[in-house]
Amino acid sequence: MVVADKVLFTKYYKLLSFFAWKMVKDQAQAEDLAQDAFVSYFQNKSRVSTDEAAIKAFLYSAVRFAVFNQNRKTLSEKKYWERSPFSEADTIDYEHQIIQAEFTFEIHVALQKLPEACQKVFSLSYLEGMTTEEIANELEVSINTIKTHKKRGLKALREMLRPEFFSLFLLFLK
C-alpha cells in the first residue's frame, strides 16, 4: 500500500465504518463494509480520479451499494424493494446520512477533547436536554459554574470544528 493510500485509509476508515453502521446497525458488518469499499477502490484505482472528493464519493458509494446489495438478498428486503423502487429521494436521504455521519463523528471527536467537566456539562445539557439549573443541582455546583463550562466548551468546539459543522451544531442546540 502506497503512503498516500495509508493516509486515505486512516482519514476515511472510521467515517465509512460509522456511515455503514448507521445503515446496518452492526459494528463488525459495518467495518467489513468499510474495508470492502477500500478493496474496491484499490482494485479500481486506475478508473477513479485522483481528486480526493472523487475518491471519497467512490468510497461512500461503494458502502452504500454494498448495503443495498446485502439487503436485496433477504426475502423481506426483496419484497420491500419491489414495493418501493429506488428513487431520487433515496439519493437525498443517502447524502443526508453522509452529512450526519461526518457531523456526528466530528462532534464526538471534538467533545472527547474537552476537559472532563465541560464534557459532563455538554452531555447533560445538549444530549440529555437538562436545564442549567438541573445540571447545577445534579453536579452540586453553582449555575455560574455551569454557564462558564458551557461558554468554554462552545469556544473550544468553535476552534476544533470545521465552520459548517459548528454552525450545524449551533442549529441543533436551538
C-alpha positions as CSV (number, residue, x, y, z in Angstrom):
1,M,0.0,0.0,0.0
2,V,1.4,3.4,-1.0
3,V,1.8,6.1,1.7
4,A,-1.0,8.2,0.2
5,D,-3.3,5.2,0.3
6,K,-2.4,4.7,4.0
7,V,-3.3,8.3,4.7
8,L,-6.5,8.0,2.8
9,F,-7.4,4.8,4.7
10,T,-6.6,6.4,8.1
11,K,-8.6,9.5,7.2
12,Y,-11.8,7.8,5.9
13,Y,-12.0,4.3,7.5
14,K,-13.7,5.4,10.7
15,L,-16.1,7.7,8.9
16,L,-17.0,4.9,6.4
17,S,-17.5,2.5,9.3
18,F,-19.8,4.9,11.1
19,F,-21.7,5.6,7.9
20,A,-22.2,1.9,7.3
21,W,-23.2,1.3,10.9
22,K,-25.9,3.9,10.6
23,M,-27.4,1.7,7.9
24,V,-26.7,-1.9,9.2
25,K,-26.6,-1.3,13.0
26,D,-23.9,-4.0,13.3
27,Q,-20.3,-2.9,14.1
28,A,-18.5,-5.9,12.6
29,Q,-20.5,-5.8,9.5
30,A,-20.0,-2.0,9.2
31,E,-16.2,-2.4,9.5
32,D,-16.3,-5.2,6.8
33,L,-18.3,-2.9,4.5
34,A,-15.7,-0.1,5.0
35,Q,-12.8,-2.4,4.3
36,D,-14.6,-3.8,1.2
37,A,-15.0,-0.2,0.0
38,F,-11.3,0.3,0.2
39,V,-10.6,-3.0,-1.5
40,S,-12.9,-2.0,-4.3
41,Y,-11.2,1.4,-4.6
42,F,-7.8,-0.2,-4.8
43,Q,-9.0,-2.6,-7.4
44,N,-10.5,0.2,-9.5
45,K,-8.0,2.9,-8.6
46,S,-7.0,3.4,-12.3
47,R,-10.6,4.3,-13.2
48,V,-11.1,6.7,-10.3
49,S,-10.0,10.3,-10.4
50,T,-7.1,11.2,-8.2
51,D,-9.1,14.1,-6.8
52,E,-9.9,13.4,-3.1
53,A,-13.5,14.4,-3.4
54,A,-14.0,11.8,-6.2
55,I,-12.2,9.1,-4.1
56,K,-14.4,10.0,-1.1
57,A,-17.6,9.8,-3.2
58,F,-16.4,6.4,-4.6
59,L,-15.9,5.1,-1.1
60,Y,-19.2,6.2,0.2
61,S,-21.0,4.9,-2.9
62,A,-19.2,1.5,-2.5
63,V,-20.5,1.2,1.0
64,R,-24.0,2.4,0.1
65,F,-24.3,-0.1,-2.8
66,A,-22.8,-2.9,-0.7
67,V,-25.6,-2.3,1.9
68,F,-28.2,-2.2,-0.8
69,N,-26.9,-5.4,-2.3
70,Q,-26.9,-7.2,1.0
71,N,-30.4,-6.0,1.7
72,R,-31.7,-7.3,-1.6
73,K,-30.6,-10.8,-0.7
74,T,-33.1,-11.3,2.0
75,L,-36.7,-12.1,1.1
76,S,-38.2,-9.4,3.3
77,E,-35.9,-6.8,1.8
78,K,-36.6,-8.0,-1.7
79,K,-40.3,-7.5,-1.1
80,Y,-39.6,-4.0,0.2
81,W,-37.6,-3.1,-2.9
82,E,-40.3,-4.5,-5.2
83,R,-42.9,-2.3,-3.4
84,S,-40.8,0.9,-3.3
85,P,-38.2,1.1,-6.0
86,F,-35.1,3.2,-5.7
87,S,-36.0,6.9,-6.2
88,E,-34.4,10.3,-6.2
89,A,-35.5,10.7,-2.6
90,D,-33.2,7.8,-1.7
91,T,-30.3,9.7,-3.1
92,I,-31.1,12.7,-1.0
93,D,-31.5,10.6,2.1
94,Y,-28.1,9.0,1.3
95,E,-26.5,12.4,1.1
96,H,-28.1,13.4,4.4
97,Q,-26.8,10.2,6.0
98,I,-23.2,11.1,4.8
99,I,-23.5,14.6,6.3
100,Q,-25.0,13.2,9.5
101,A,-22.3,10.6,9.8
102,E,-19.5,13.1,9.3
103,F,-21.1,15.6,11.6
104,T,-21.7,13.2,14.4
105,F,-18.2,11.8,14.1
106,E,-16.6,15.2,14.2
107,I,-18.7,16.3,17.2
108,H,-17.9,13.1,19.1
109,V,-14.1,13.6,18.4
110,A,-14.3,17.2,19.4
111,L,-16.2,16.5,22.6
112,Q,-13.7,13.9,23.6
113,K,-11.0,16.6,23.6
114,L,-12.9,18.9,26.0
115,P,-11.9,18.9,29.7
116,E,-13.9,16.3,31.7
117,A,-16.1,18.9,33.4
118,C,-17.0,20.5,30.1
119,Q,-17.8,17.1,28.6
120,K,-20.1,16.3,31.5
121,V,-21.9,19.6,31.2
122,F,-22.3,19.3,27.5
123,S,-23.6,15.8,27.8
124,L,-26.2,16.7,30.3
125,S,-27.2,19.9,28.6
126,Y,-27.1,19.2,24.9
127,L,-27.5,15.4,24.7
128,E,-29.8,14.8,27.7
129,G,-31.7,18.1,27.4
130,M,-31.2,19.2,31.1
131,T,-31.5,22.9,32.0
132,T,-28.6,24.8,33.5
133,E,-30.3,24.8,36.9
134,E,-30.9,21.0,36.8
135,I,-27.3,20.4,35.9
136,A,-26.1,22.7,38.7
137,N,-28.3,20.7,41.2
138,E,-27.1,17.3,39.9
139,L,-23.4,18.2,39.9
140,E,-23.8,20.3,43.1
141,V,-22.1,23.4,41.7
142,S,-23.3,26.9,41.0
143,I,-25.3,27.9,38.0
144,N,-22.4,30.3,37.0
145,T,-20.0,27.4,37.0
146,I,-22.3,25.5,34.6
147,K,-22.6,28.6,32.4
148,T,-18.8,29.0,32.4
149,H,-18.3,25.4,31.3
150,K,-20.8,25.9,28.5
151,K,-19.0,29.0,27.3
152,R,-15.6,27.4,27.5
153,G,-16.9,24.3,25.7
154,L,-18.5,26.3,22.9
155,K,-15.4,28.3,22.4
156,A,-13.2,25.2,22.3
157,L,-15.7,23.5,19.8
158,R,-15.7,26.6,17.6
159,E,-11.9,26.3,17.3
160,M,-11.9,22.5,16.8
161,L,-14.8,22.0,14.4
162,R,-15.0,23.0,10.7
163,P,-17.1,26.1,10.4
164,E,-20.0,24.4,8.7
165,F,-20.1,21.7,11.4
166,F,-20.0,24.3,14.2
167,S,-22.9,26.1,12.5
168,L,-24.9,22.8,12.3
169,F,-24.1,22.1,16.0
170,L,-25.5,25.5,17.0
171,L,-28.6,24.9,15.0
172,F,-29.2,21.6,16.9
173,L,-28.8,23.5,20.2
174,K,-31.9,25.6,19.5
